[in-house]
Amino acid sequence: MSTKHLRNGMMLLLVCVVAGTALAQRGPGRGPGRGRGGHGQGQGHDRDHQDFRFLLTNHQKIQRTVQELPNGVKTLTESNDPQVAAKIKEHVYWMKERIEKKQPIRMRDPLFAELFKHADQIKMVYEKTAKGVRVTETSDDPYIAQLIQAHAKAVSGFVKRGFPEAMKNHPVPNLKQTTQTKKMEYLNPVIKEYGKVMPLPDAAQQPRDGSKICVDVTKGGDASKLNPGIEKVARYVNIYQGAGKSPAEVQIAVVLHGDATLCVLNDDVYSRRFGTEGNPNLELLHELHEAGVEIYVCGQSLISKKGKPEDVVVFSDVAVSALTSLVNLQTDGYAYVPLLK
């Protein structure tokens, strides 16, 4: 045999060995094992997503039983369809990998997100059966054990209903024996009597420091009651100070015109105009002023409604017009927020 032929033969043998080693390192089913993207993205994420869709599509072919344990669950998931049974086994294999490597999936679902936060405290053991898998998931932490049980119920919902269940968010269980969950209560962090807000520290689009908001209020209402648009401004103040993960500095300016113009009349003028005992808007408007909110009233609307600049309360400024106020504020970087009702 010539030296050239011997060299080519050795190269072919080397390629075969490398290819065989690579194939041996792959998990069951198709494609390489782990995606390299963050939060489970990449090839692994795409594969798991496709497996999940396949199982949801064929959910009526799946049988599942769940036995709750003091520290977790024992489940049996099977199918009489060989293809579905094989996919169940493959899916469970990769989910065990995700738990062990803390590579989350379905992170928009609160229950799944919370479960993966504690993946390092979950012990997952599975064994293949002729038609699927038997899985035992446990934890020494009572809170995490209840998360495991809630997750098992959610998966049973996938098996029972398919895609409609998969479209839902699944809540984190309300645990009486742990301090990790807090009762949800409305707060009034700045404006104490108005504009209550619900704290959502883990929600998307948190309040940002340096935000600037221009609120356009035009609607009127019952002259004897607080204008609802003004209370919404109180909610905006409270949102930035207490609804997010942490308080955020914000500049808010209110422009009143149209039917909301006369909300800024002083008590005496307002009472004569509407036959009331004072102006029901002034207490909150003053609180907003004290909280740093700028209050402007359209001078054109004020005059057209037979009001005078001197009739306006001392903490509100009369602007040439709503138009100039809104244009100037937006030029200064304020985001425009109209209150249409």
PADOGU-107367 format. One line per field, with one value per residue (C-alpha): x, y, z. Coordinates in steps of 0.5 Angstrom, whole numbers, plus 2048, in hexadecimal, padded with zeros to 3 digits. Layout:
% residues N
east = c(X,...)
north = c(Y,...)
up = c(Z,...)
END
This chain:
% residues 341
east = c(800,803,804,7FF,7F9,7FC,7FB,7F4,7F2,7F4,7F1,7EA,7EB,7EC,7E6,7E2,7E4,7E3,7DC,7DA,7DC,7D8,7D2,7D3,7D3,7CC,7C6,7C0,7BC,7BF,7C4,7CA,7C8,7C8,7C7,7CC,7C7,7C5,7BF,7BE,7BF,7C3,7C2,7C0,7BA,7B8,7B8,7B4,7AF,7AE,7AD,7A8,7A4,7A4,7A2,79C,79A,799,797,791,796,799,797,79A,799,79C,79D,79F,7A4,7A6,7AC,7AA,7A6,7A7,7A4,7A3,7A2,7A1,79E,79B,79E,7A5,7A7,7A4,7A7,7AE,7AD,7AB,7B1,7B5,7B2,7B3,7BA,7BB,7B7,7BB,7C2,7BE,7BD,7C4,7C7,7C2,7C1,7BA,7B4,7AD,7B0,7AA,7A5,7A6,7A6,7AB,7AF,7AF,7B0,7B7,7B9,7BA,7BC,7C2,7BE,7BA,7BB,7B9,7B9,7B6,7B5,7B3,7AD,7AA,7A6,7A9,7AC,7AB,7AE,7AF,7B1,7B2,7B5,7B7,7B4,7AD,7AC,7AF,7AB,7A5,7A8,7A9,7A2,79F,7A4,7A1,79A,79C,79F,798,794,799,797,790,78F,795,796,790,794,79B,798,797,79B,79C,79C,7A1,79D,79C,79F,79D,7A4,7A9,7AB,7AC,7A5,7A2,79B,799,797,796,79A,79A,7A1,7A1,79A,797,78F,78F,792,794,798,79A,7A2,7A4,7AC,7AD,7A9,7AB,7AD,7AE,7AE,7B5,7B8,7B8,7B1,7AD,7A6,7A1,79A,795,78E,788,782,77D,778,773,775,774,779,780,782,784,78A,78D,78D,791,796,797,797,79D,7A1,7A0,7A2,7A8,7A9,7A7,7A4,7AB,7B1,7B4,7B1,7B3,7B4,7AF,7AD,7A5,7A2,79A,797,78F,78B,784,77F,784,787,783,785,78B,786,787,781,77E,77D,77C,776,773,773,771,76D,771,775,77C,780,780,786,78B,78D,790,792,796,799,79B,79F,7A2,7A4,7A8,7A3,7A2,79B,799,793,791,790,78C,787,787,785,780,77D,77C,782,787,78F,78E,788,78D,790,797,79B,798,79B,797,79B,799,796,796,799,79F,79F,79F,7A4,7A9,7A9,7AA,7AF,7B2,7B2,7AB,7A7,7A0,79B,794,78E,788,783)
north = c(800,807,80C,811,80B,80A,811,811,80B,80E,814,811,80C,813,816,810,810,817,817,811,814,81A,816,812,819,81B,81A,815,818,81D,822,824,824,82B,832,837,83D,840,83E,838,83B,838,831,82E,833,832,82A,82A,82F,82B,825,828,82A,823,821,826,824,81D,81E,81A,814,815,812,815,813,817,815,81B,819,81D,820,820,81C,815,815,810,813,80E,80D,807,80A,808,80F,813,80E,810,817,817,813,818,81E,81C,81A,822,825,821,824,82B,82A,827,82D,833,834,837,836,839,83F,844,83F,841,83A,837,83D,83C,835,836,83B,835,830,82E,82C,827,820,81C,815,812,80B,809,804,800,806,80C,80E,80E,814,816,81D,81F,825,825,82D,82D,833,830,829,82D,830,829,827,82D,82C,825,827,82C,827,822,828,828,821,822,828,829,830,834,832,834,83B,83C,83F,83A,83E,83D,839,83D,83A,83B,838,83D,844,843,846,84C,84E,853,859,860,866,86D,86F,877,879,876,876,875,871,86B,866,85F,85D,859,858,853,855,858,85F,862,869,86C,872,878,877,87D,87D,882,881,884,885,887,883,886,883,884,88B,889,883,882,882,87B,87D,880,87A,876,87B,879,872,874,877,871,86C,86F,86F,869,864,862,85E,865,86C,870,877,87A,881,882,888,888,88D,88E,891,88F,88D,88C,894,896,891,896,89B,89E,89C,8A2,8A3,89B,89B,8A1,89E,897,898,894,894,895,892,88A,88A,88F,88A,885,88A,88D,886,885,88C,88A,884,888,888,88E,890,894,897,899,8A1,8A1,89C,89F,8A6,8A3,8A0,8A7,8A6,8AA,8A9,8AB,8A6,8A1,89D,8A0,899,899,89D,8A0,89E,8A2,89C,894,893,897,894,88D,88F,892,88C,887,88B,88A,883,881,87B,87D,87A,87C,87A,879,877)
up = c(800,7FE,804,801,801,808,80A,807,80B,812,811,80F,815,81A,817,818,820,821,81E,822,828,827,826,82C,830,82E,832,82F,829,824,824,829,831,834,830,832,833,839,83D,839,832,82C,829,830,831,829,82A,831,82E,828,82D,831,82B,829,830,830,829,82B,832,832,830,837,83E,844,84C,851,858,85D,862,869,865,85E,859,855,84E,849,842,83C,835,831,82B,82A,827,82D,832,82F,82F,836,838,834,837,83E,83D,83B,840,845,842,843,84A,84B,847,849,842,843,83E,83D,842,840,844,84C,84E,84A,84B,852,852,84E,853,858,853,857,85D,858,858,852,850,84A,848,841,840,83A,838,83B,842,849,84D,854,856,85D,861,868,868,86A,865,85F,861,860,859,857,858,855,84F,84E,84E,849,845,846,843,83D,83C,83D,839,834,831,835,83C,839,837,83F,844,84A,851,856,85C,862,868,86F,872,86E,86E,867,865,867,867,861,864,861,863,863,864,862,861,867,866,85E,859,85C,858,859,85A,854,855,850,84B,844,842,849,84B,848,84C,848,845,842,841,83E,840,83C,840,83C,83F,844,848,84E,851,858,857,856,84F,84D,849,84F,853,84D,84E,855,853,84E,854,859,853,852,85A,85C,857,854,857,859,859,853,852,84D,84B,84A,847,846,841,842,83C,839,83E,844,843,849,84E,850,852,85A,85F,85F,857,856,85B,858,851,853,859,85D,864,861,85C,85D,858,85C,862,85D,858,85E,860,859,859,860,85D,857,852,84D,84C,846,844,83C,83D,836,839,840,83C,838,83E,841,846,848,849,850,851,851,857,859,858,851,84B,845,83E,838,835,836,82F,831,838,834,82F,834,838,833,830,837,837,83A,838,836,83A,838,83D,838,83D)
END
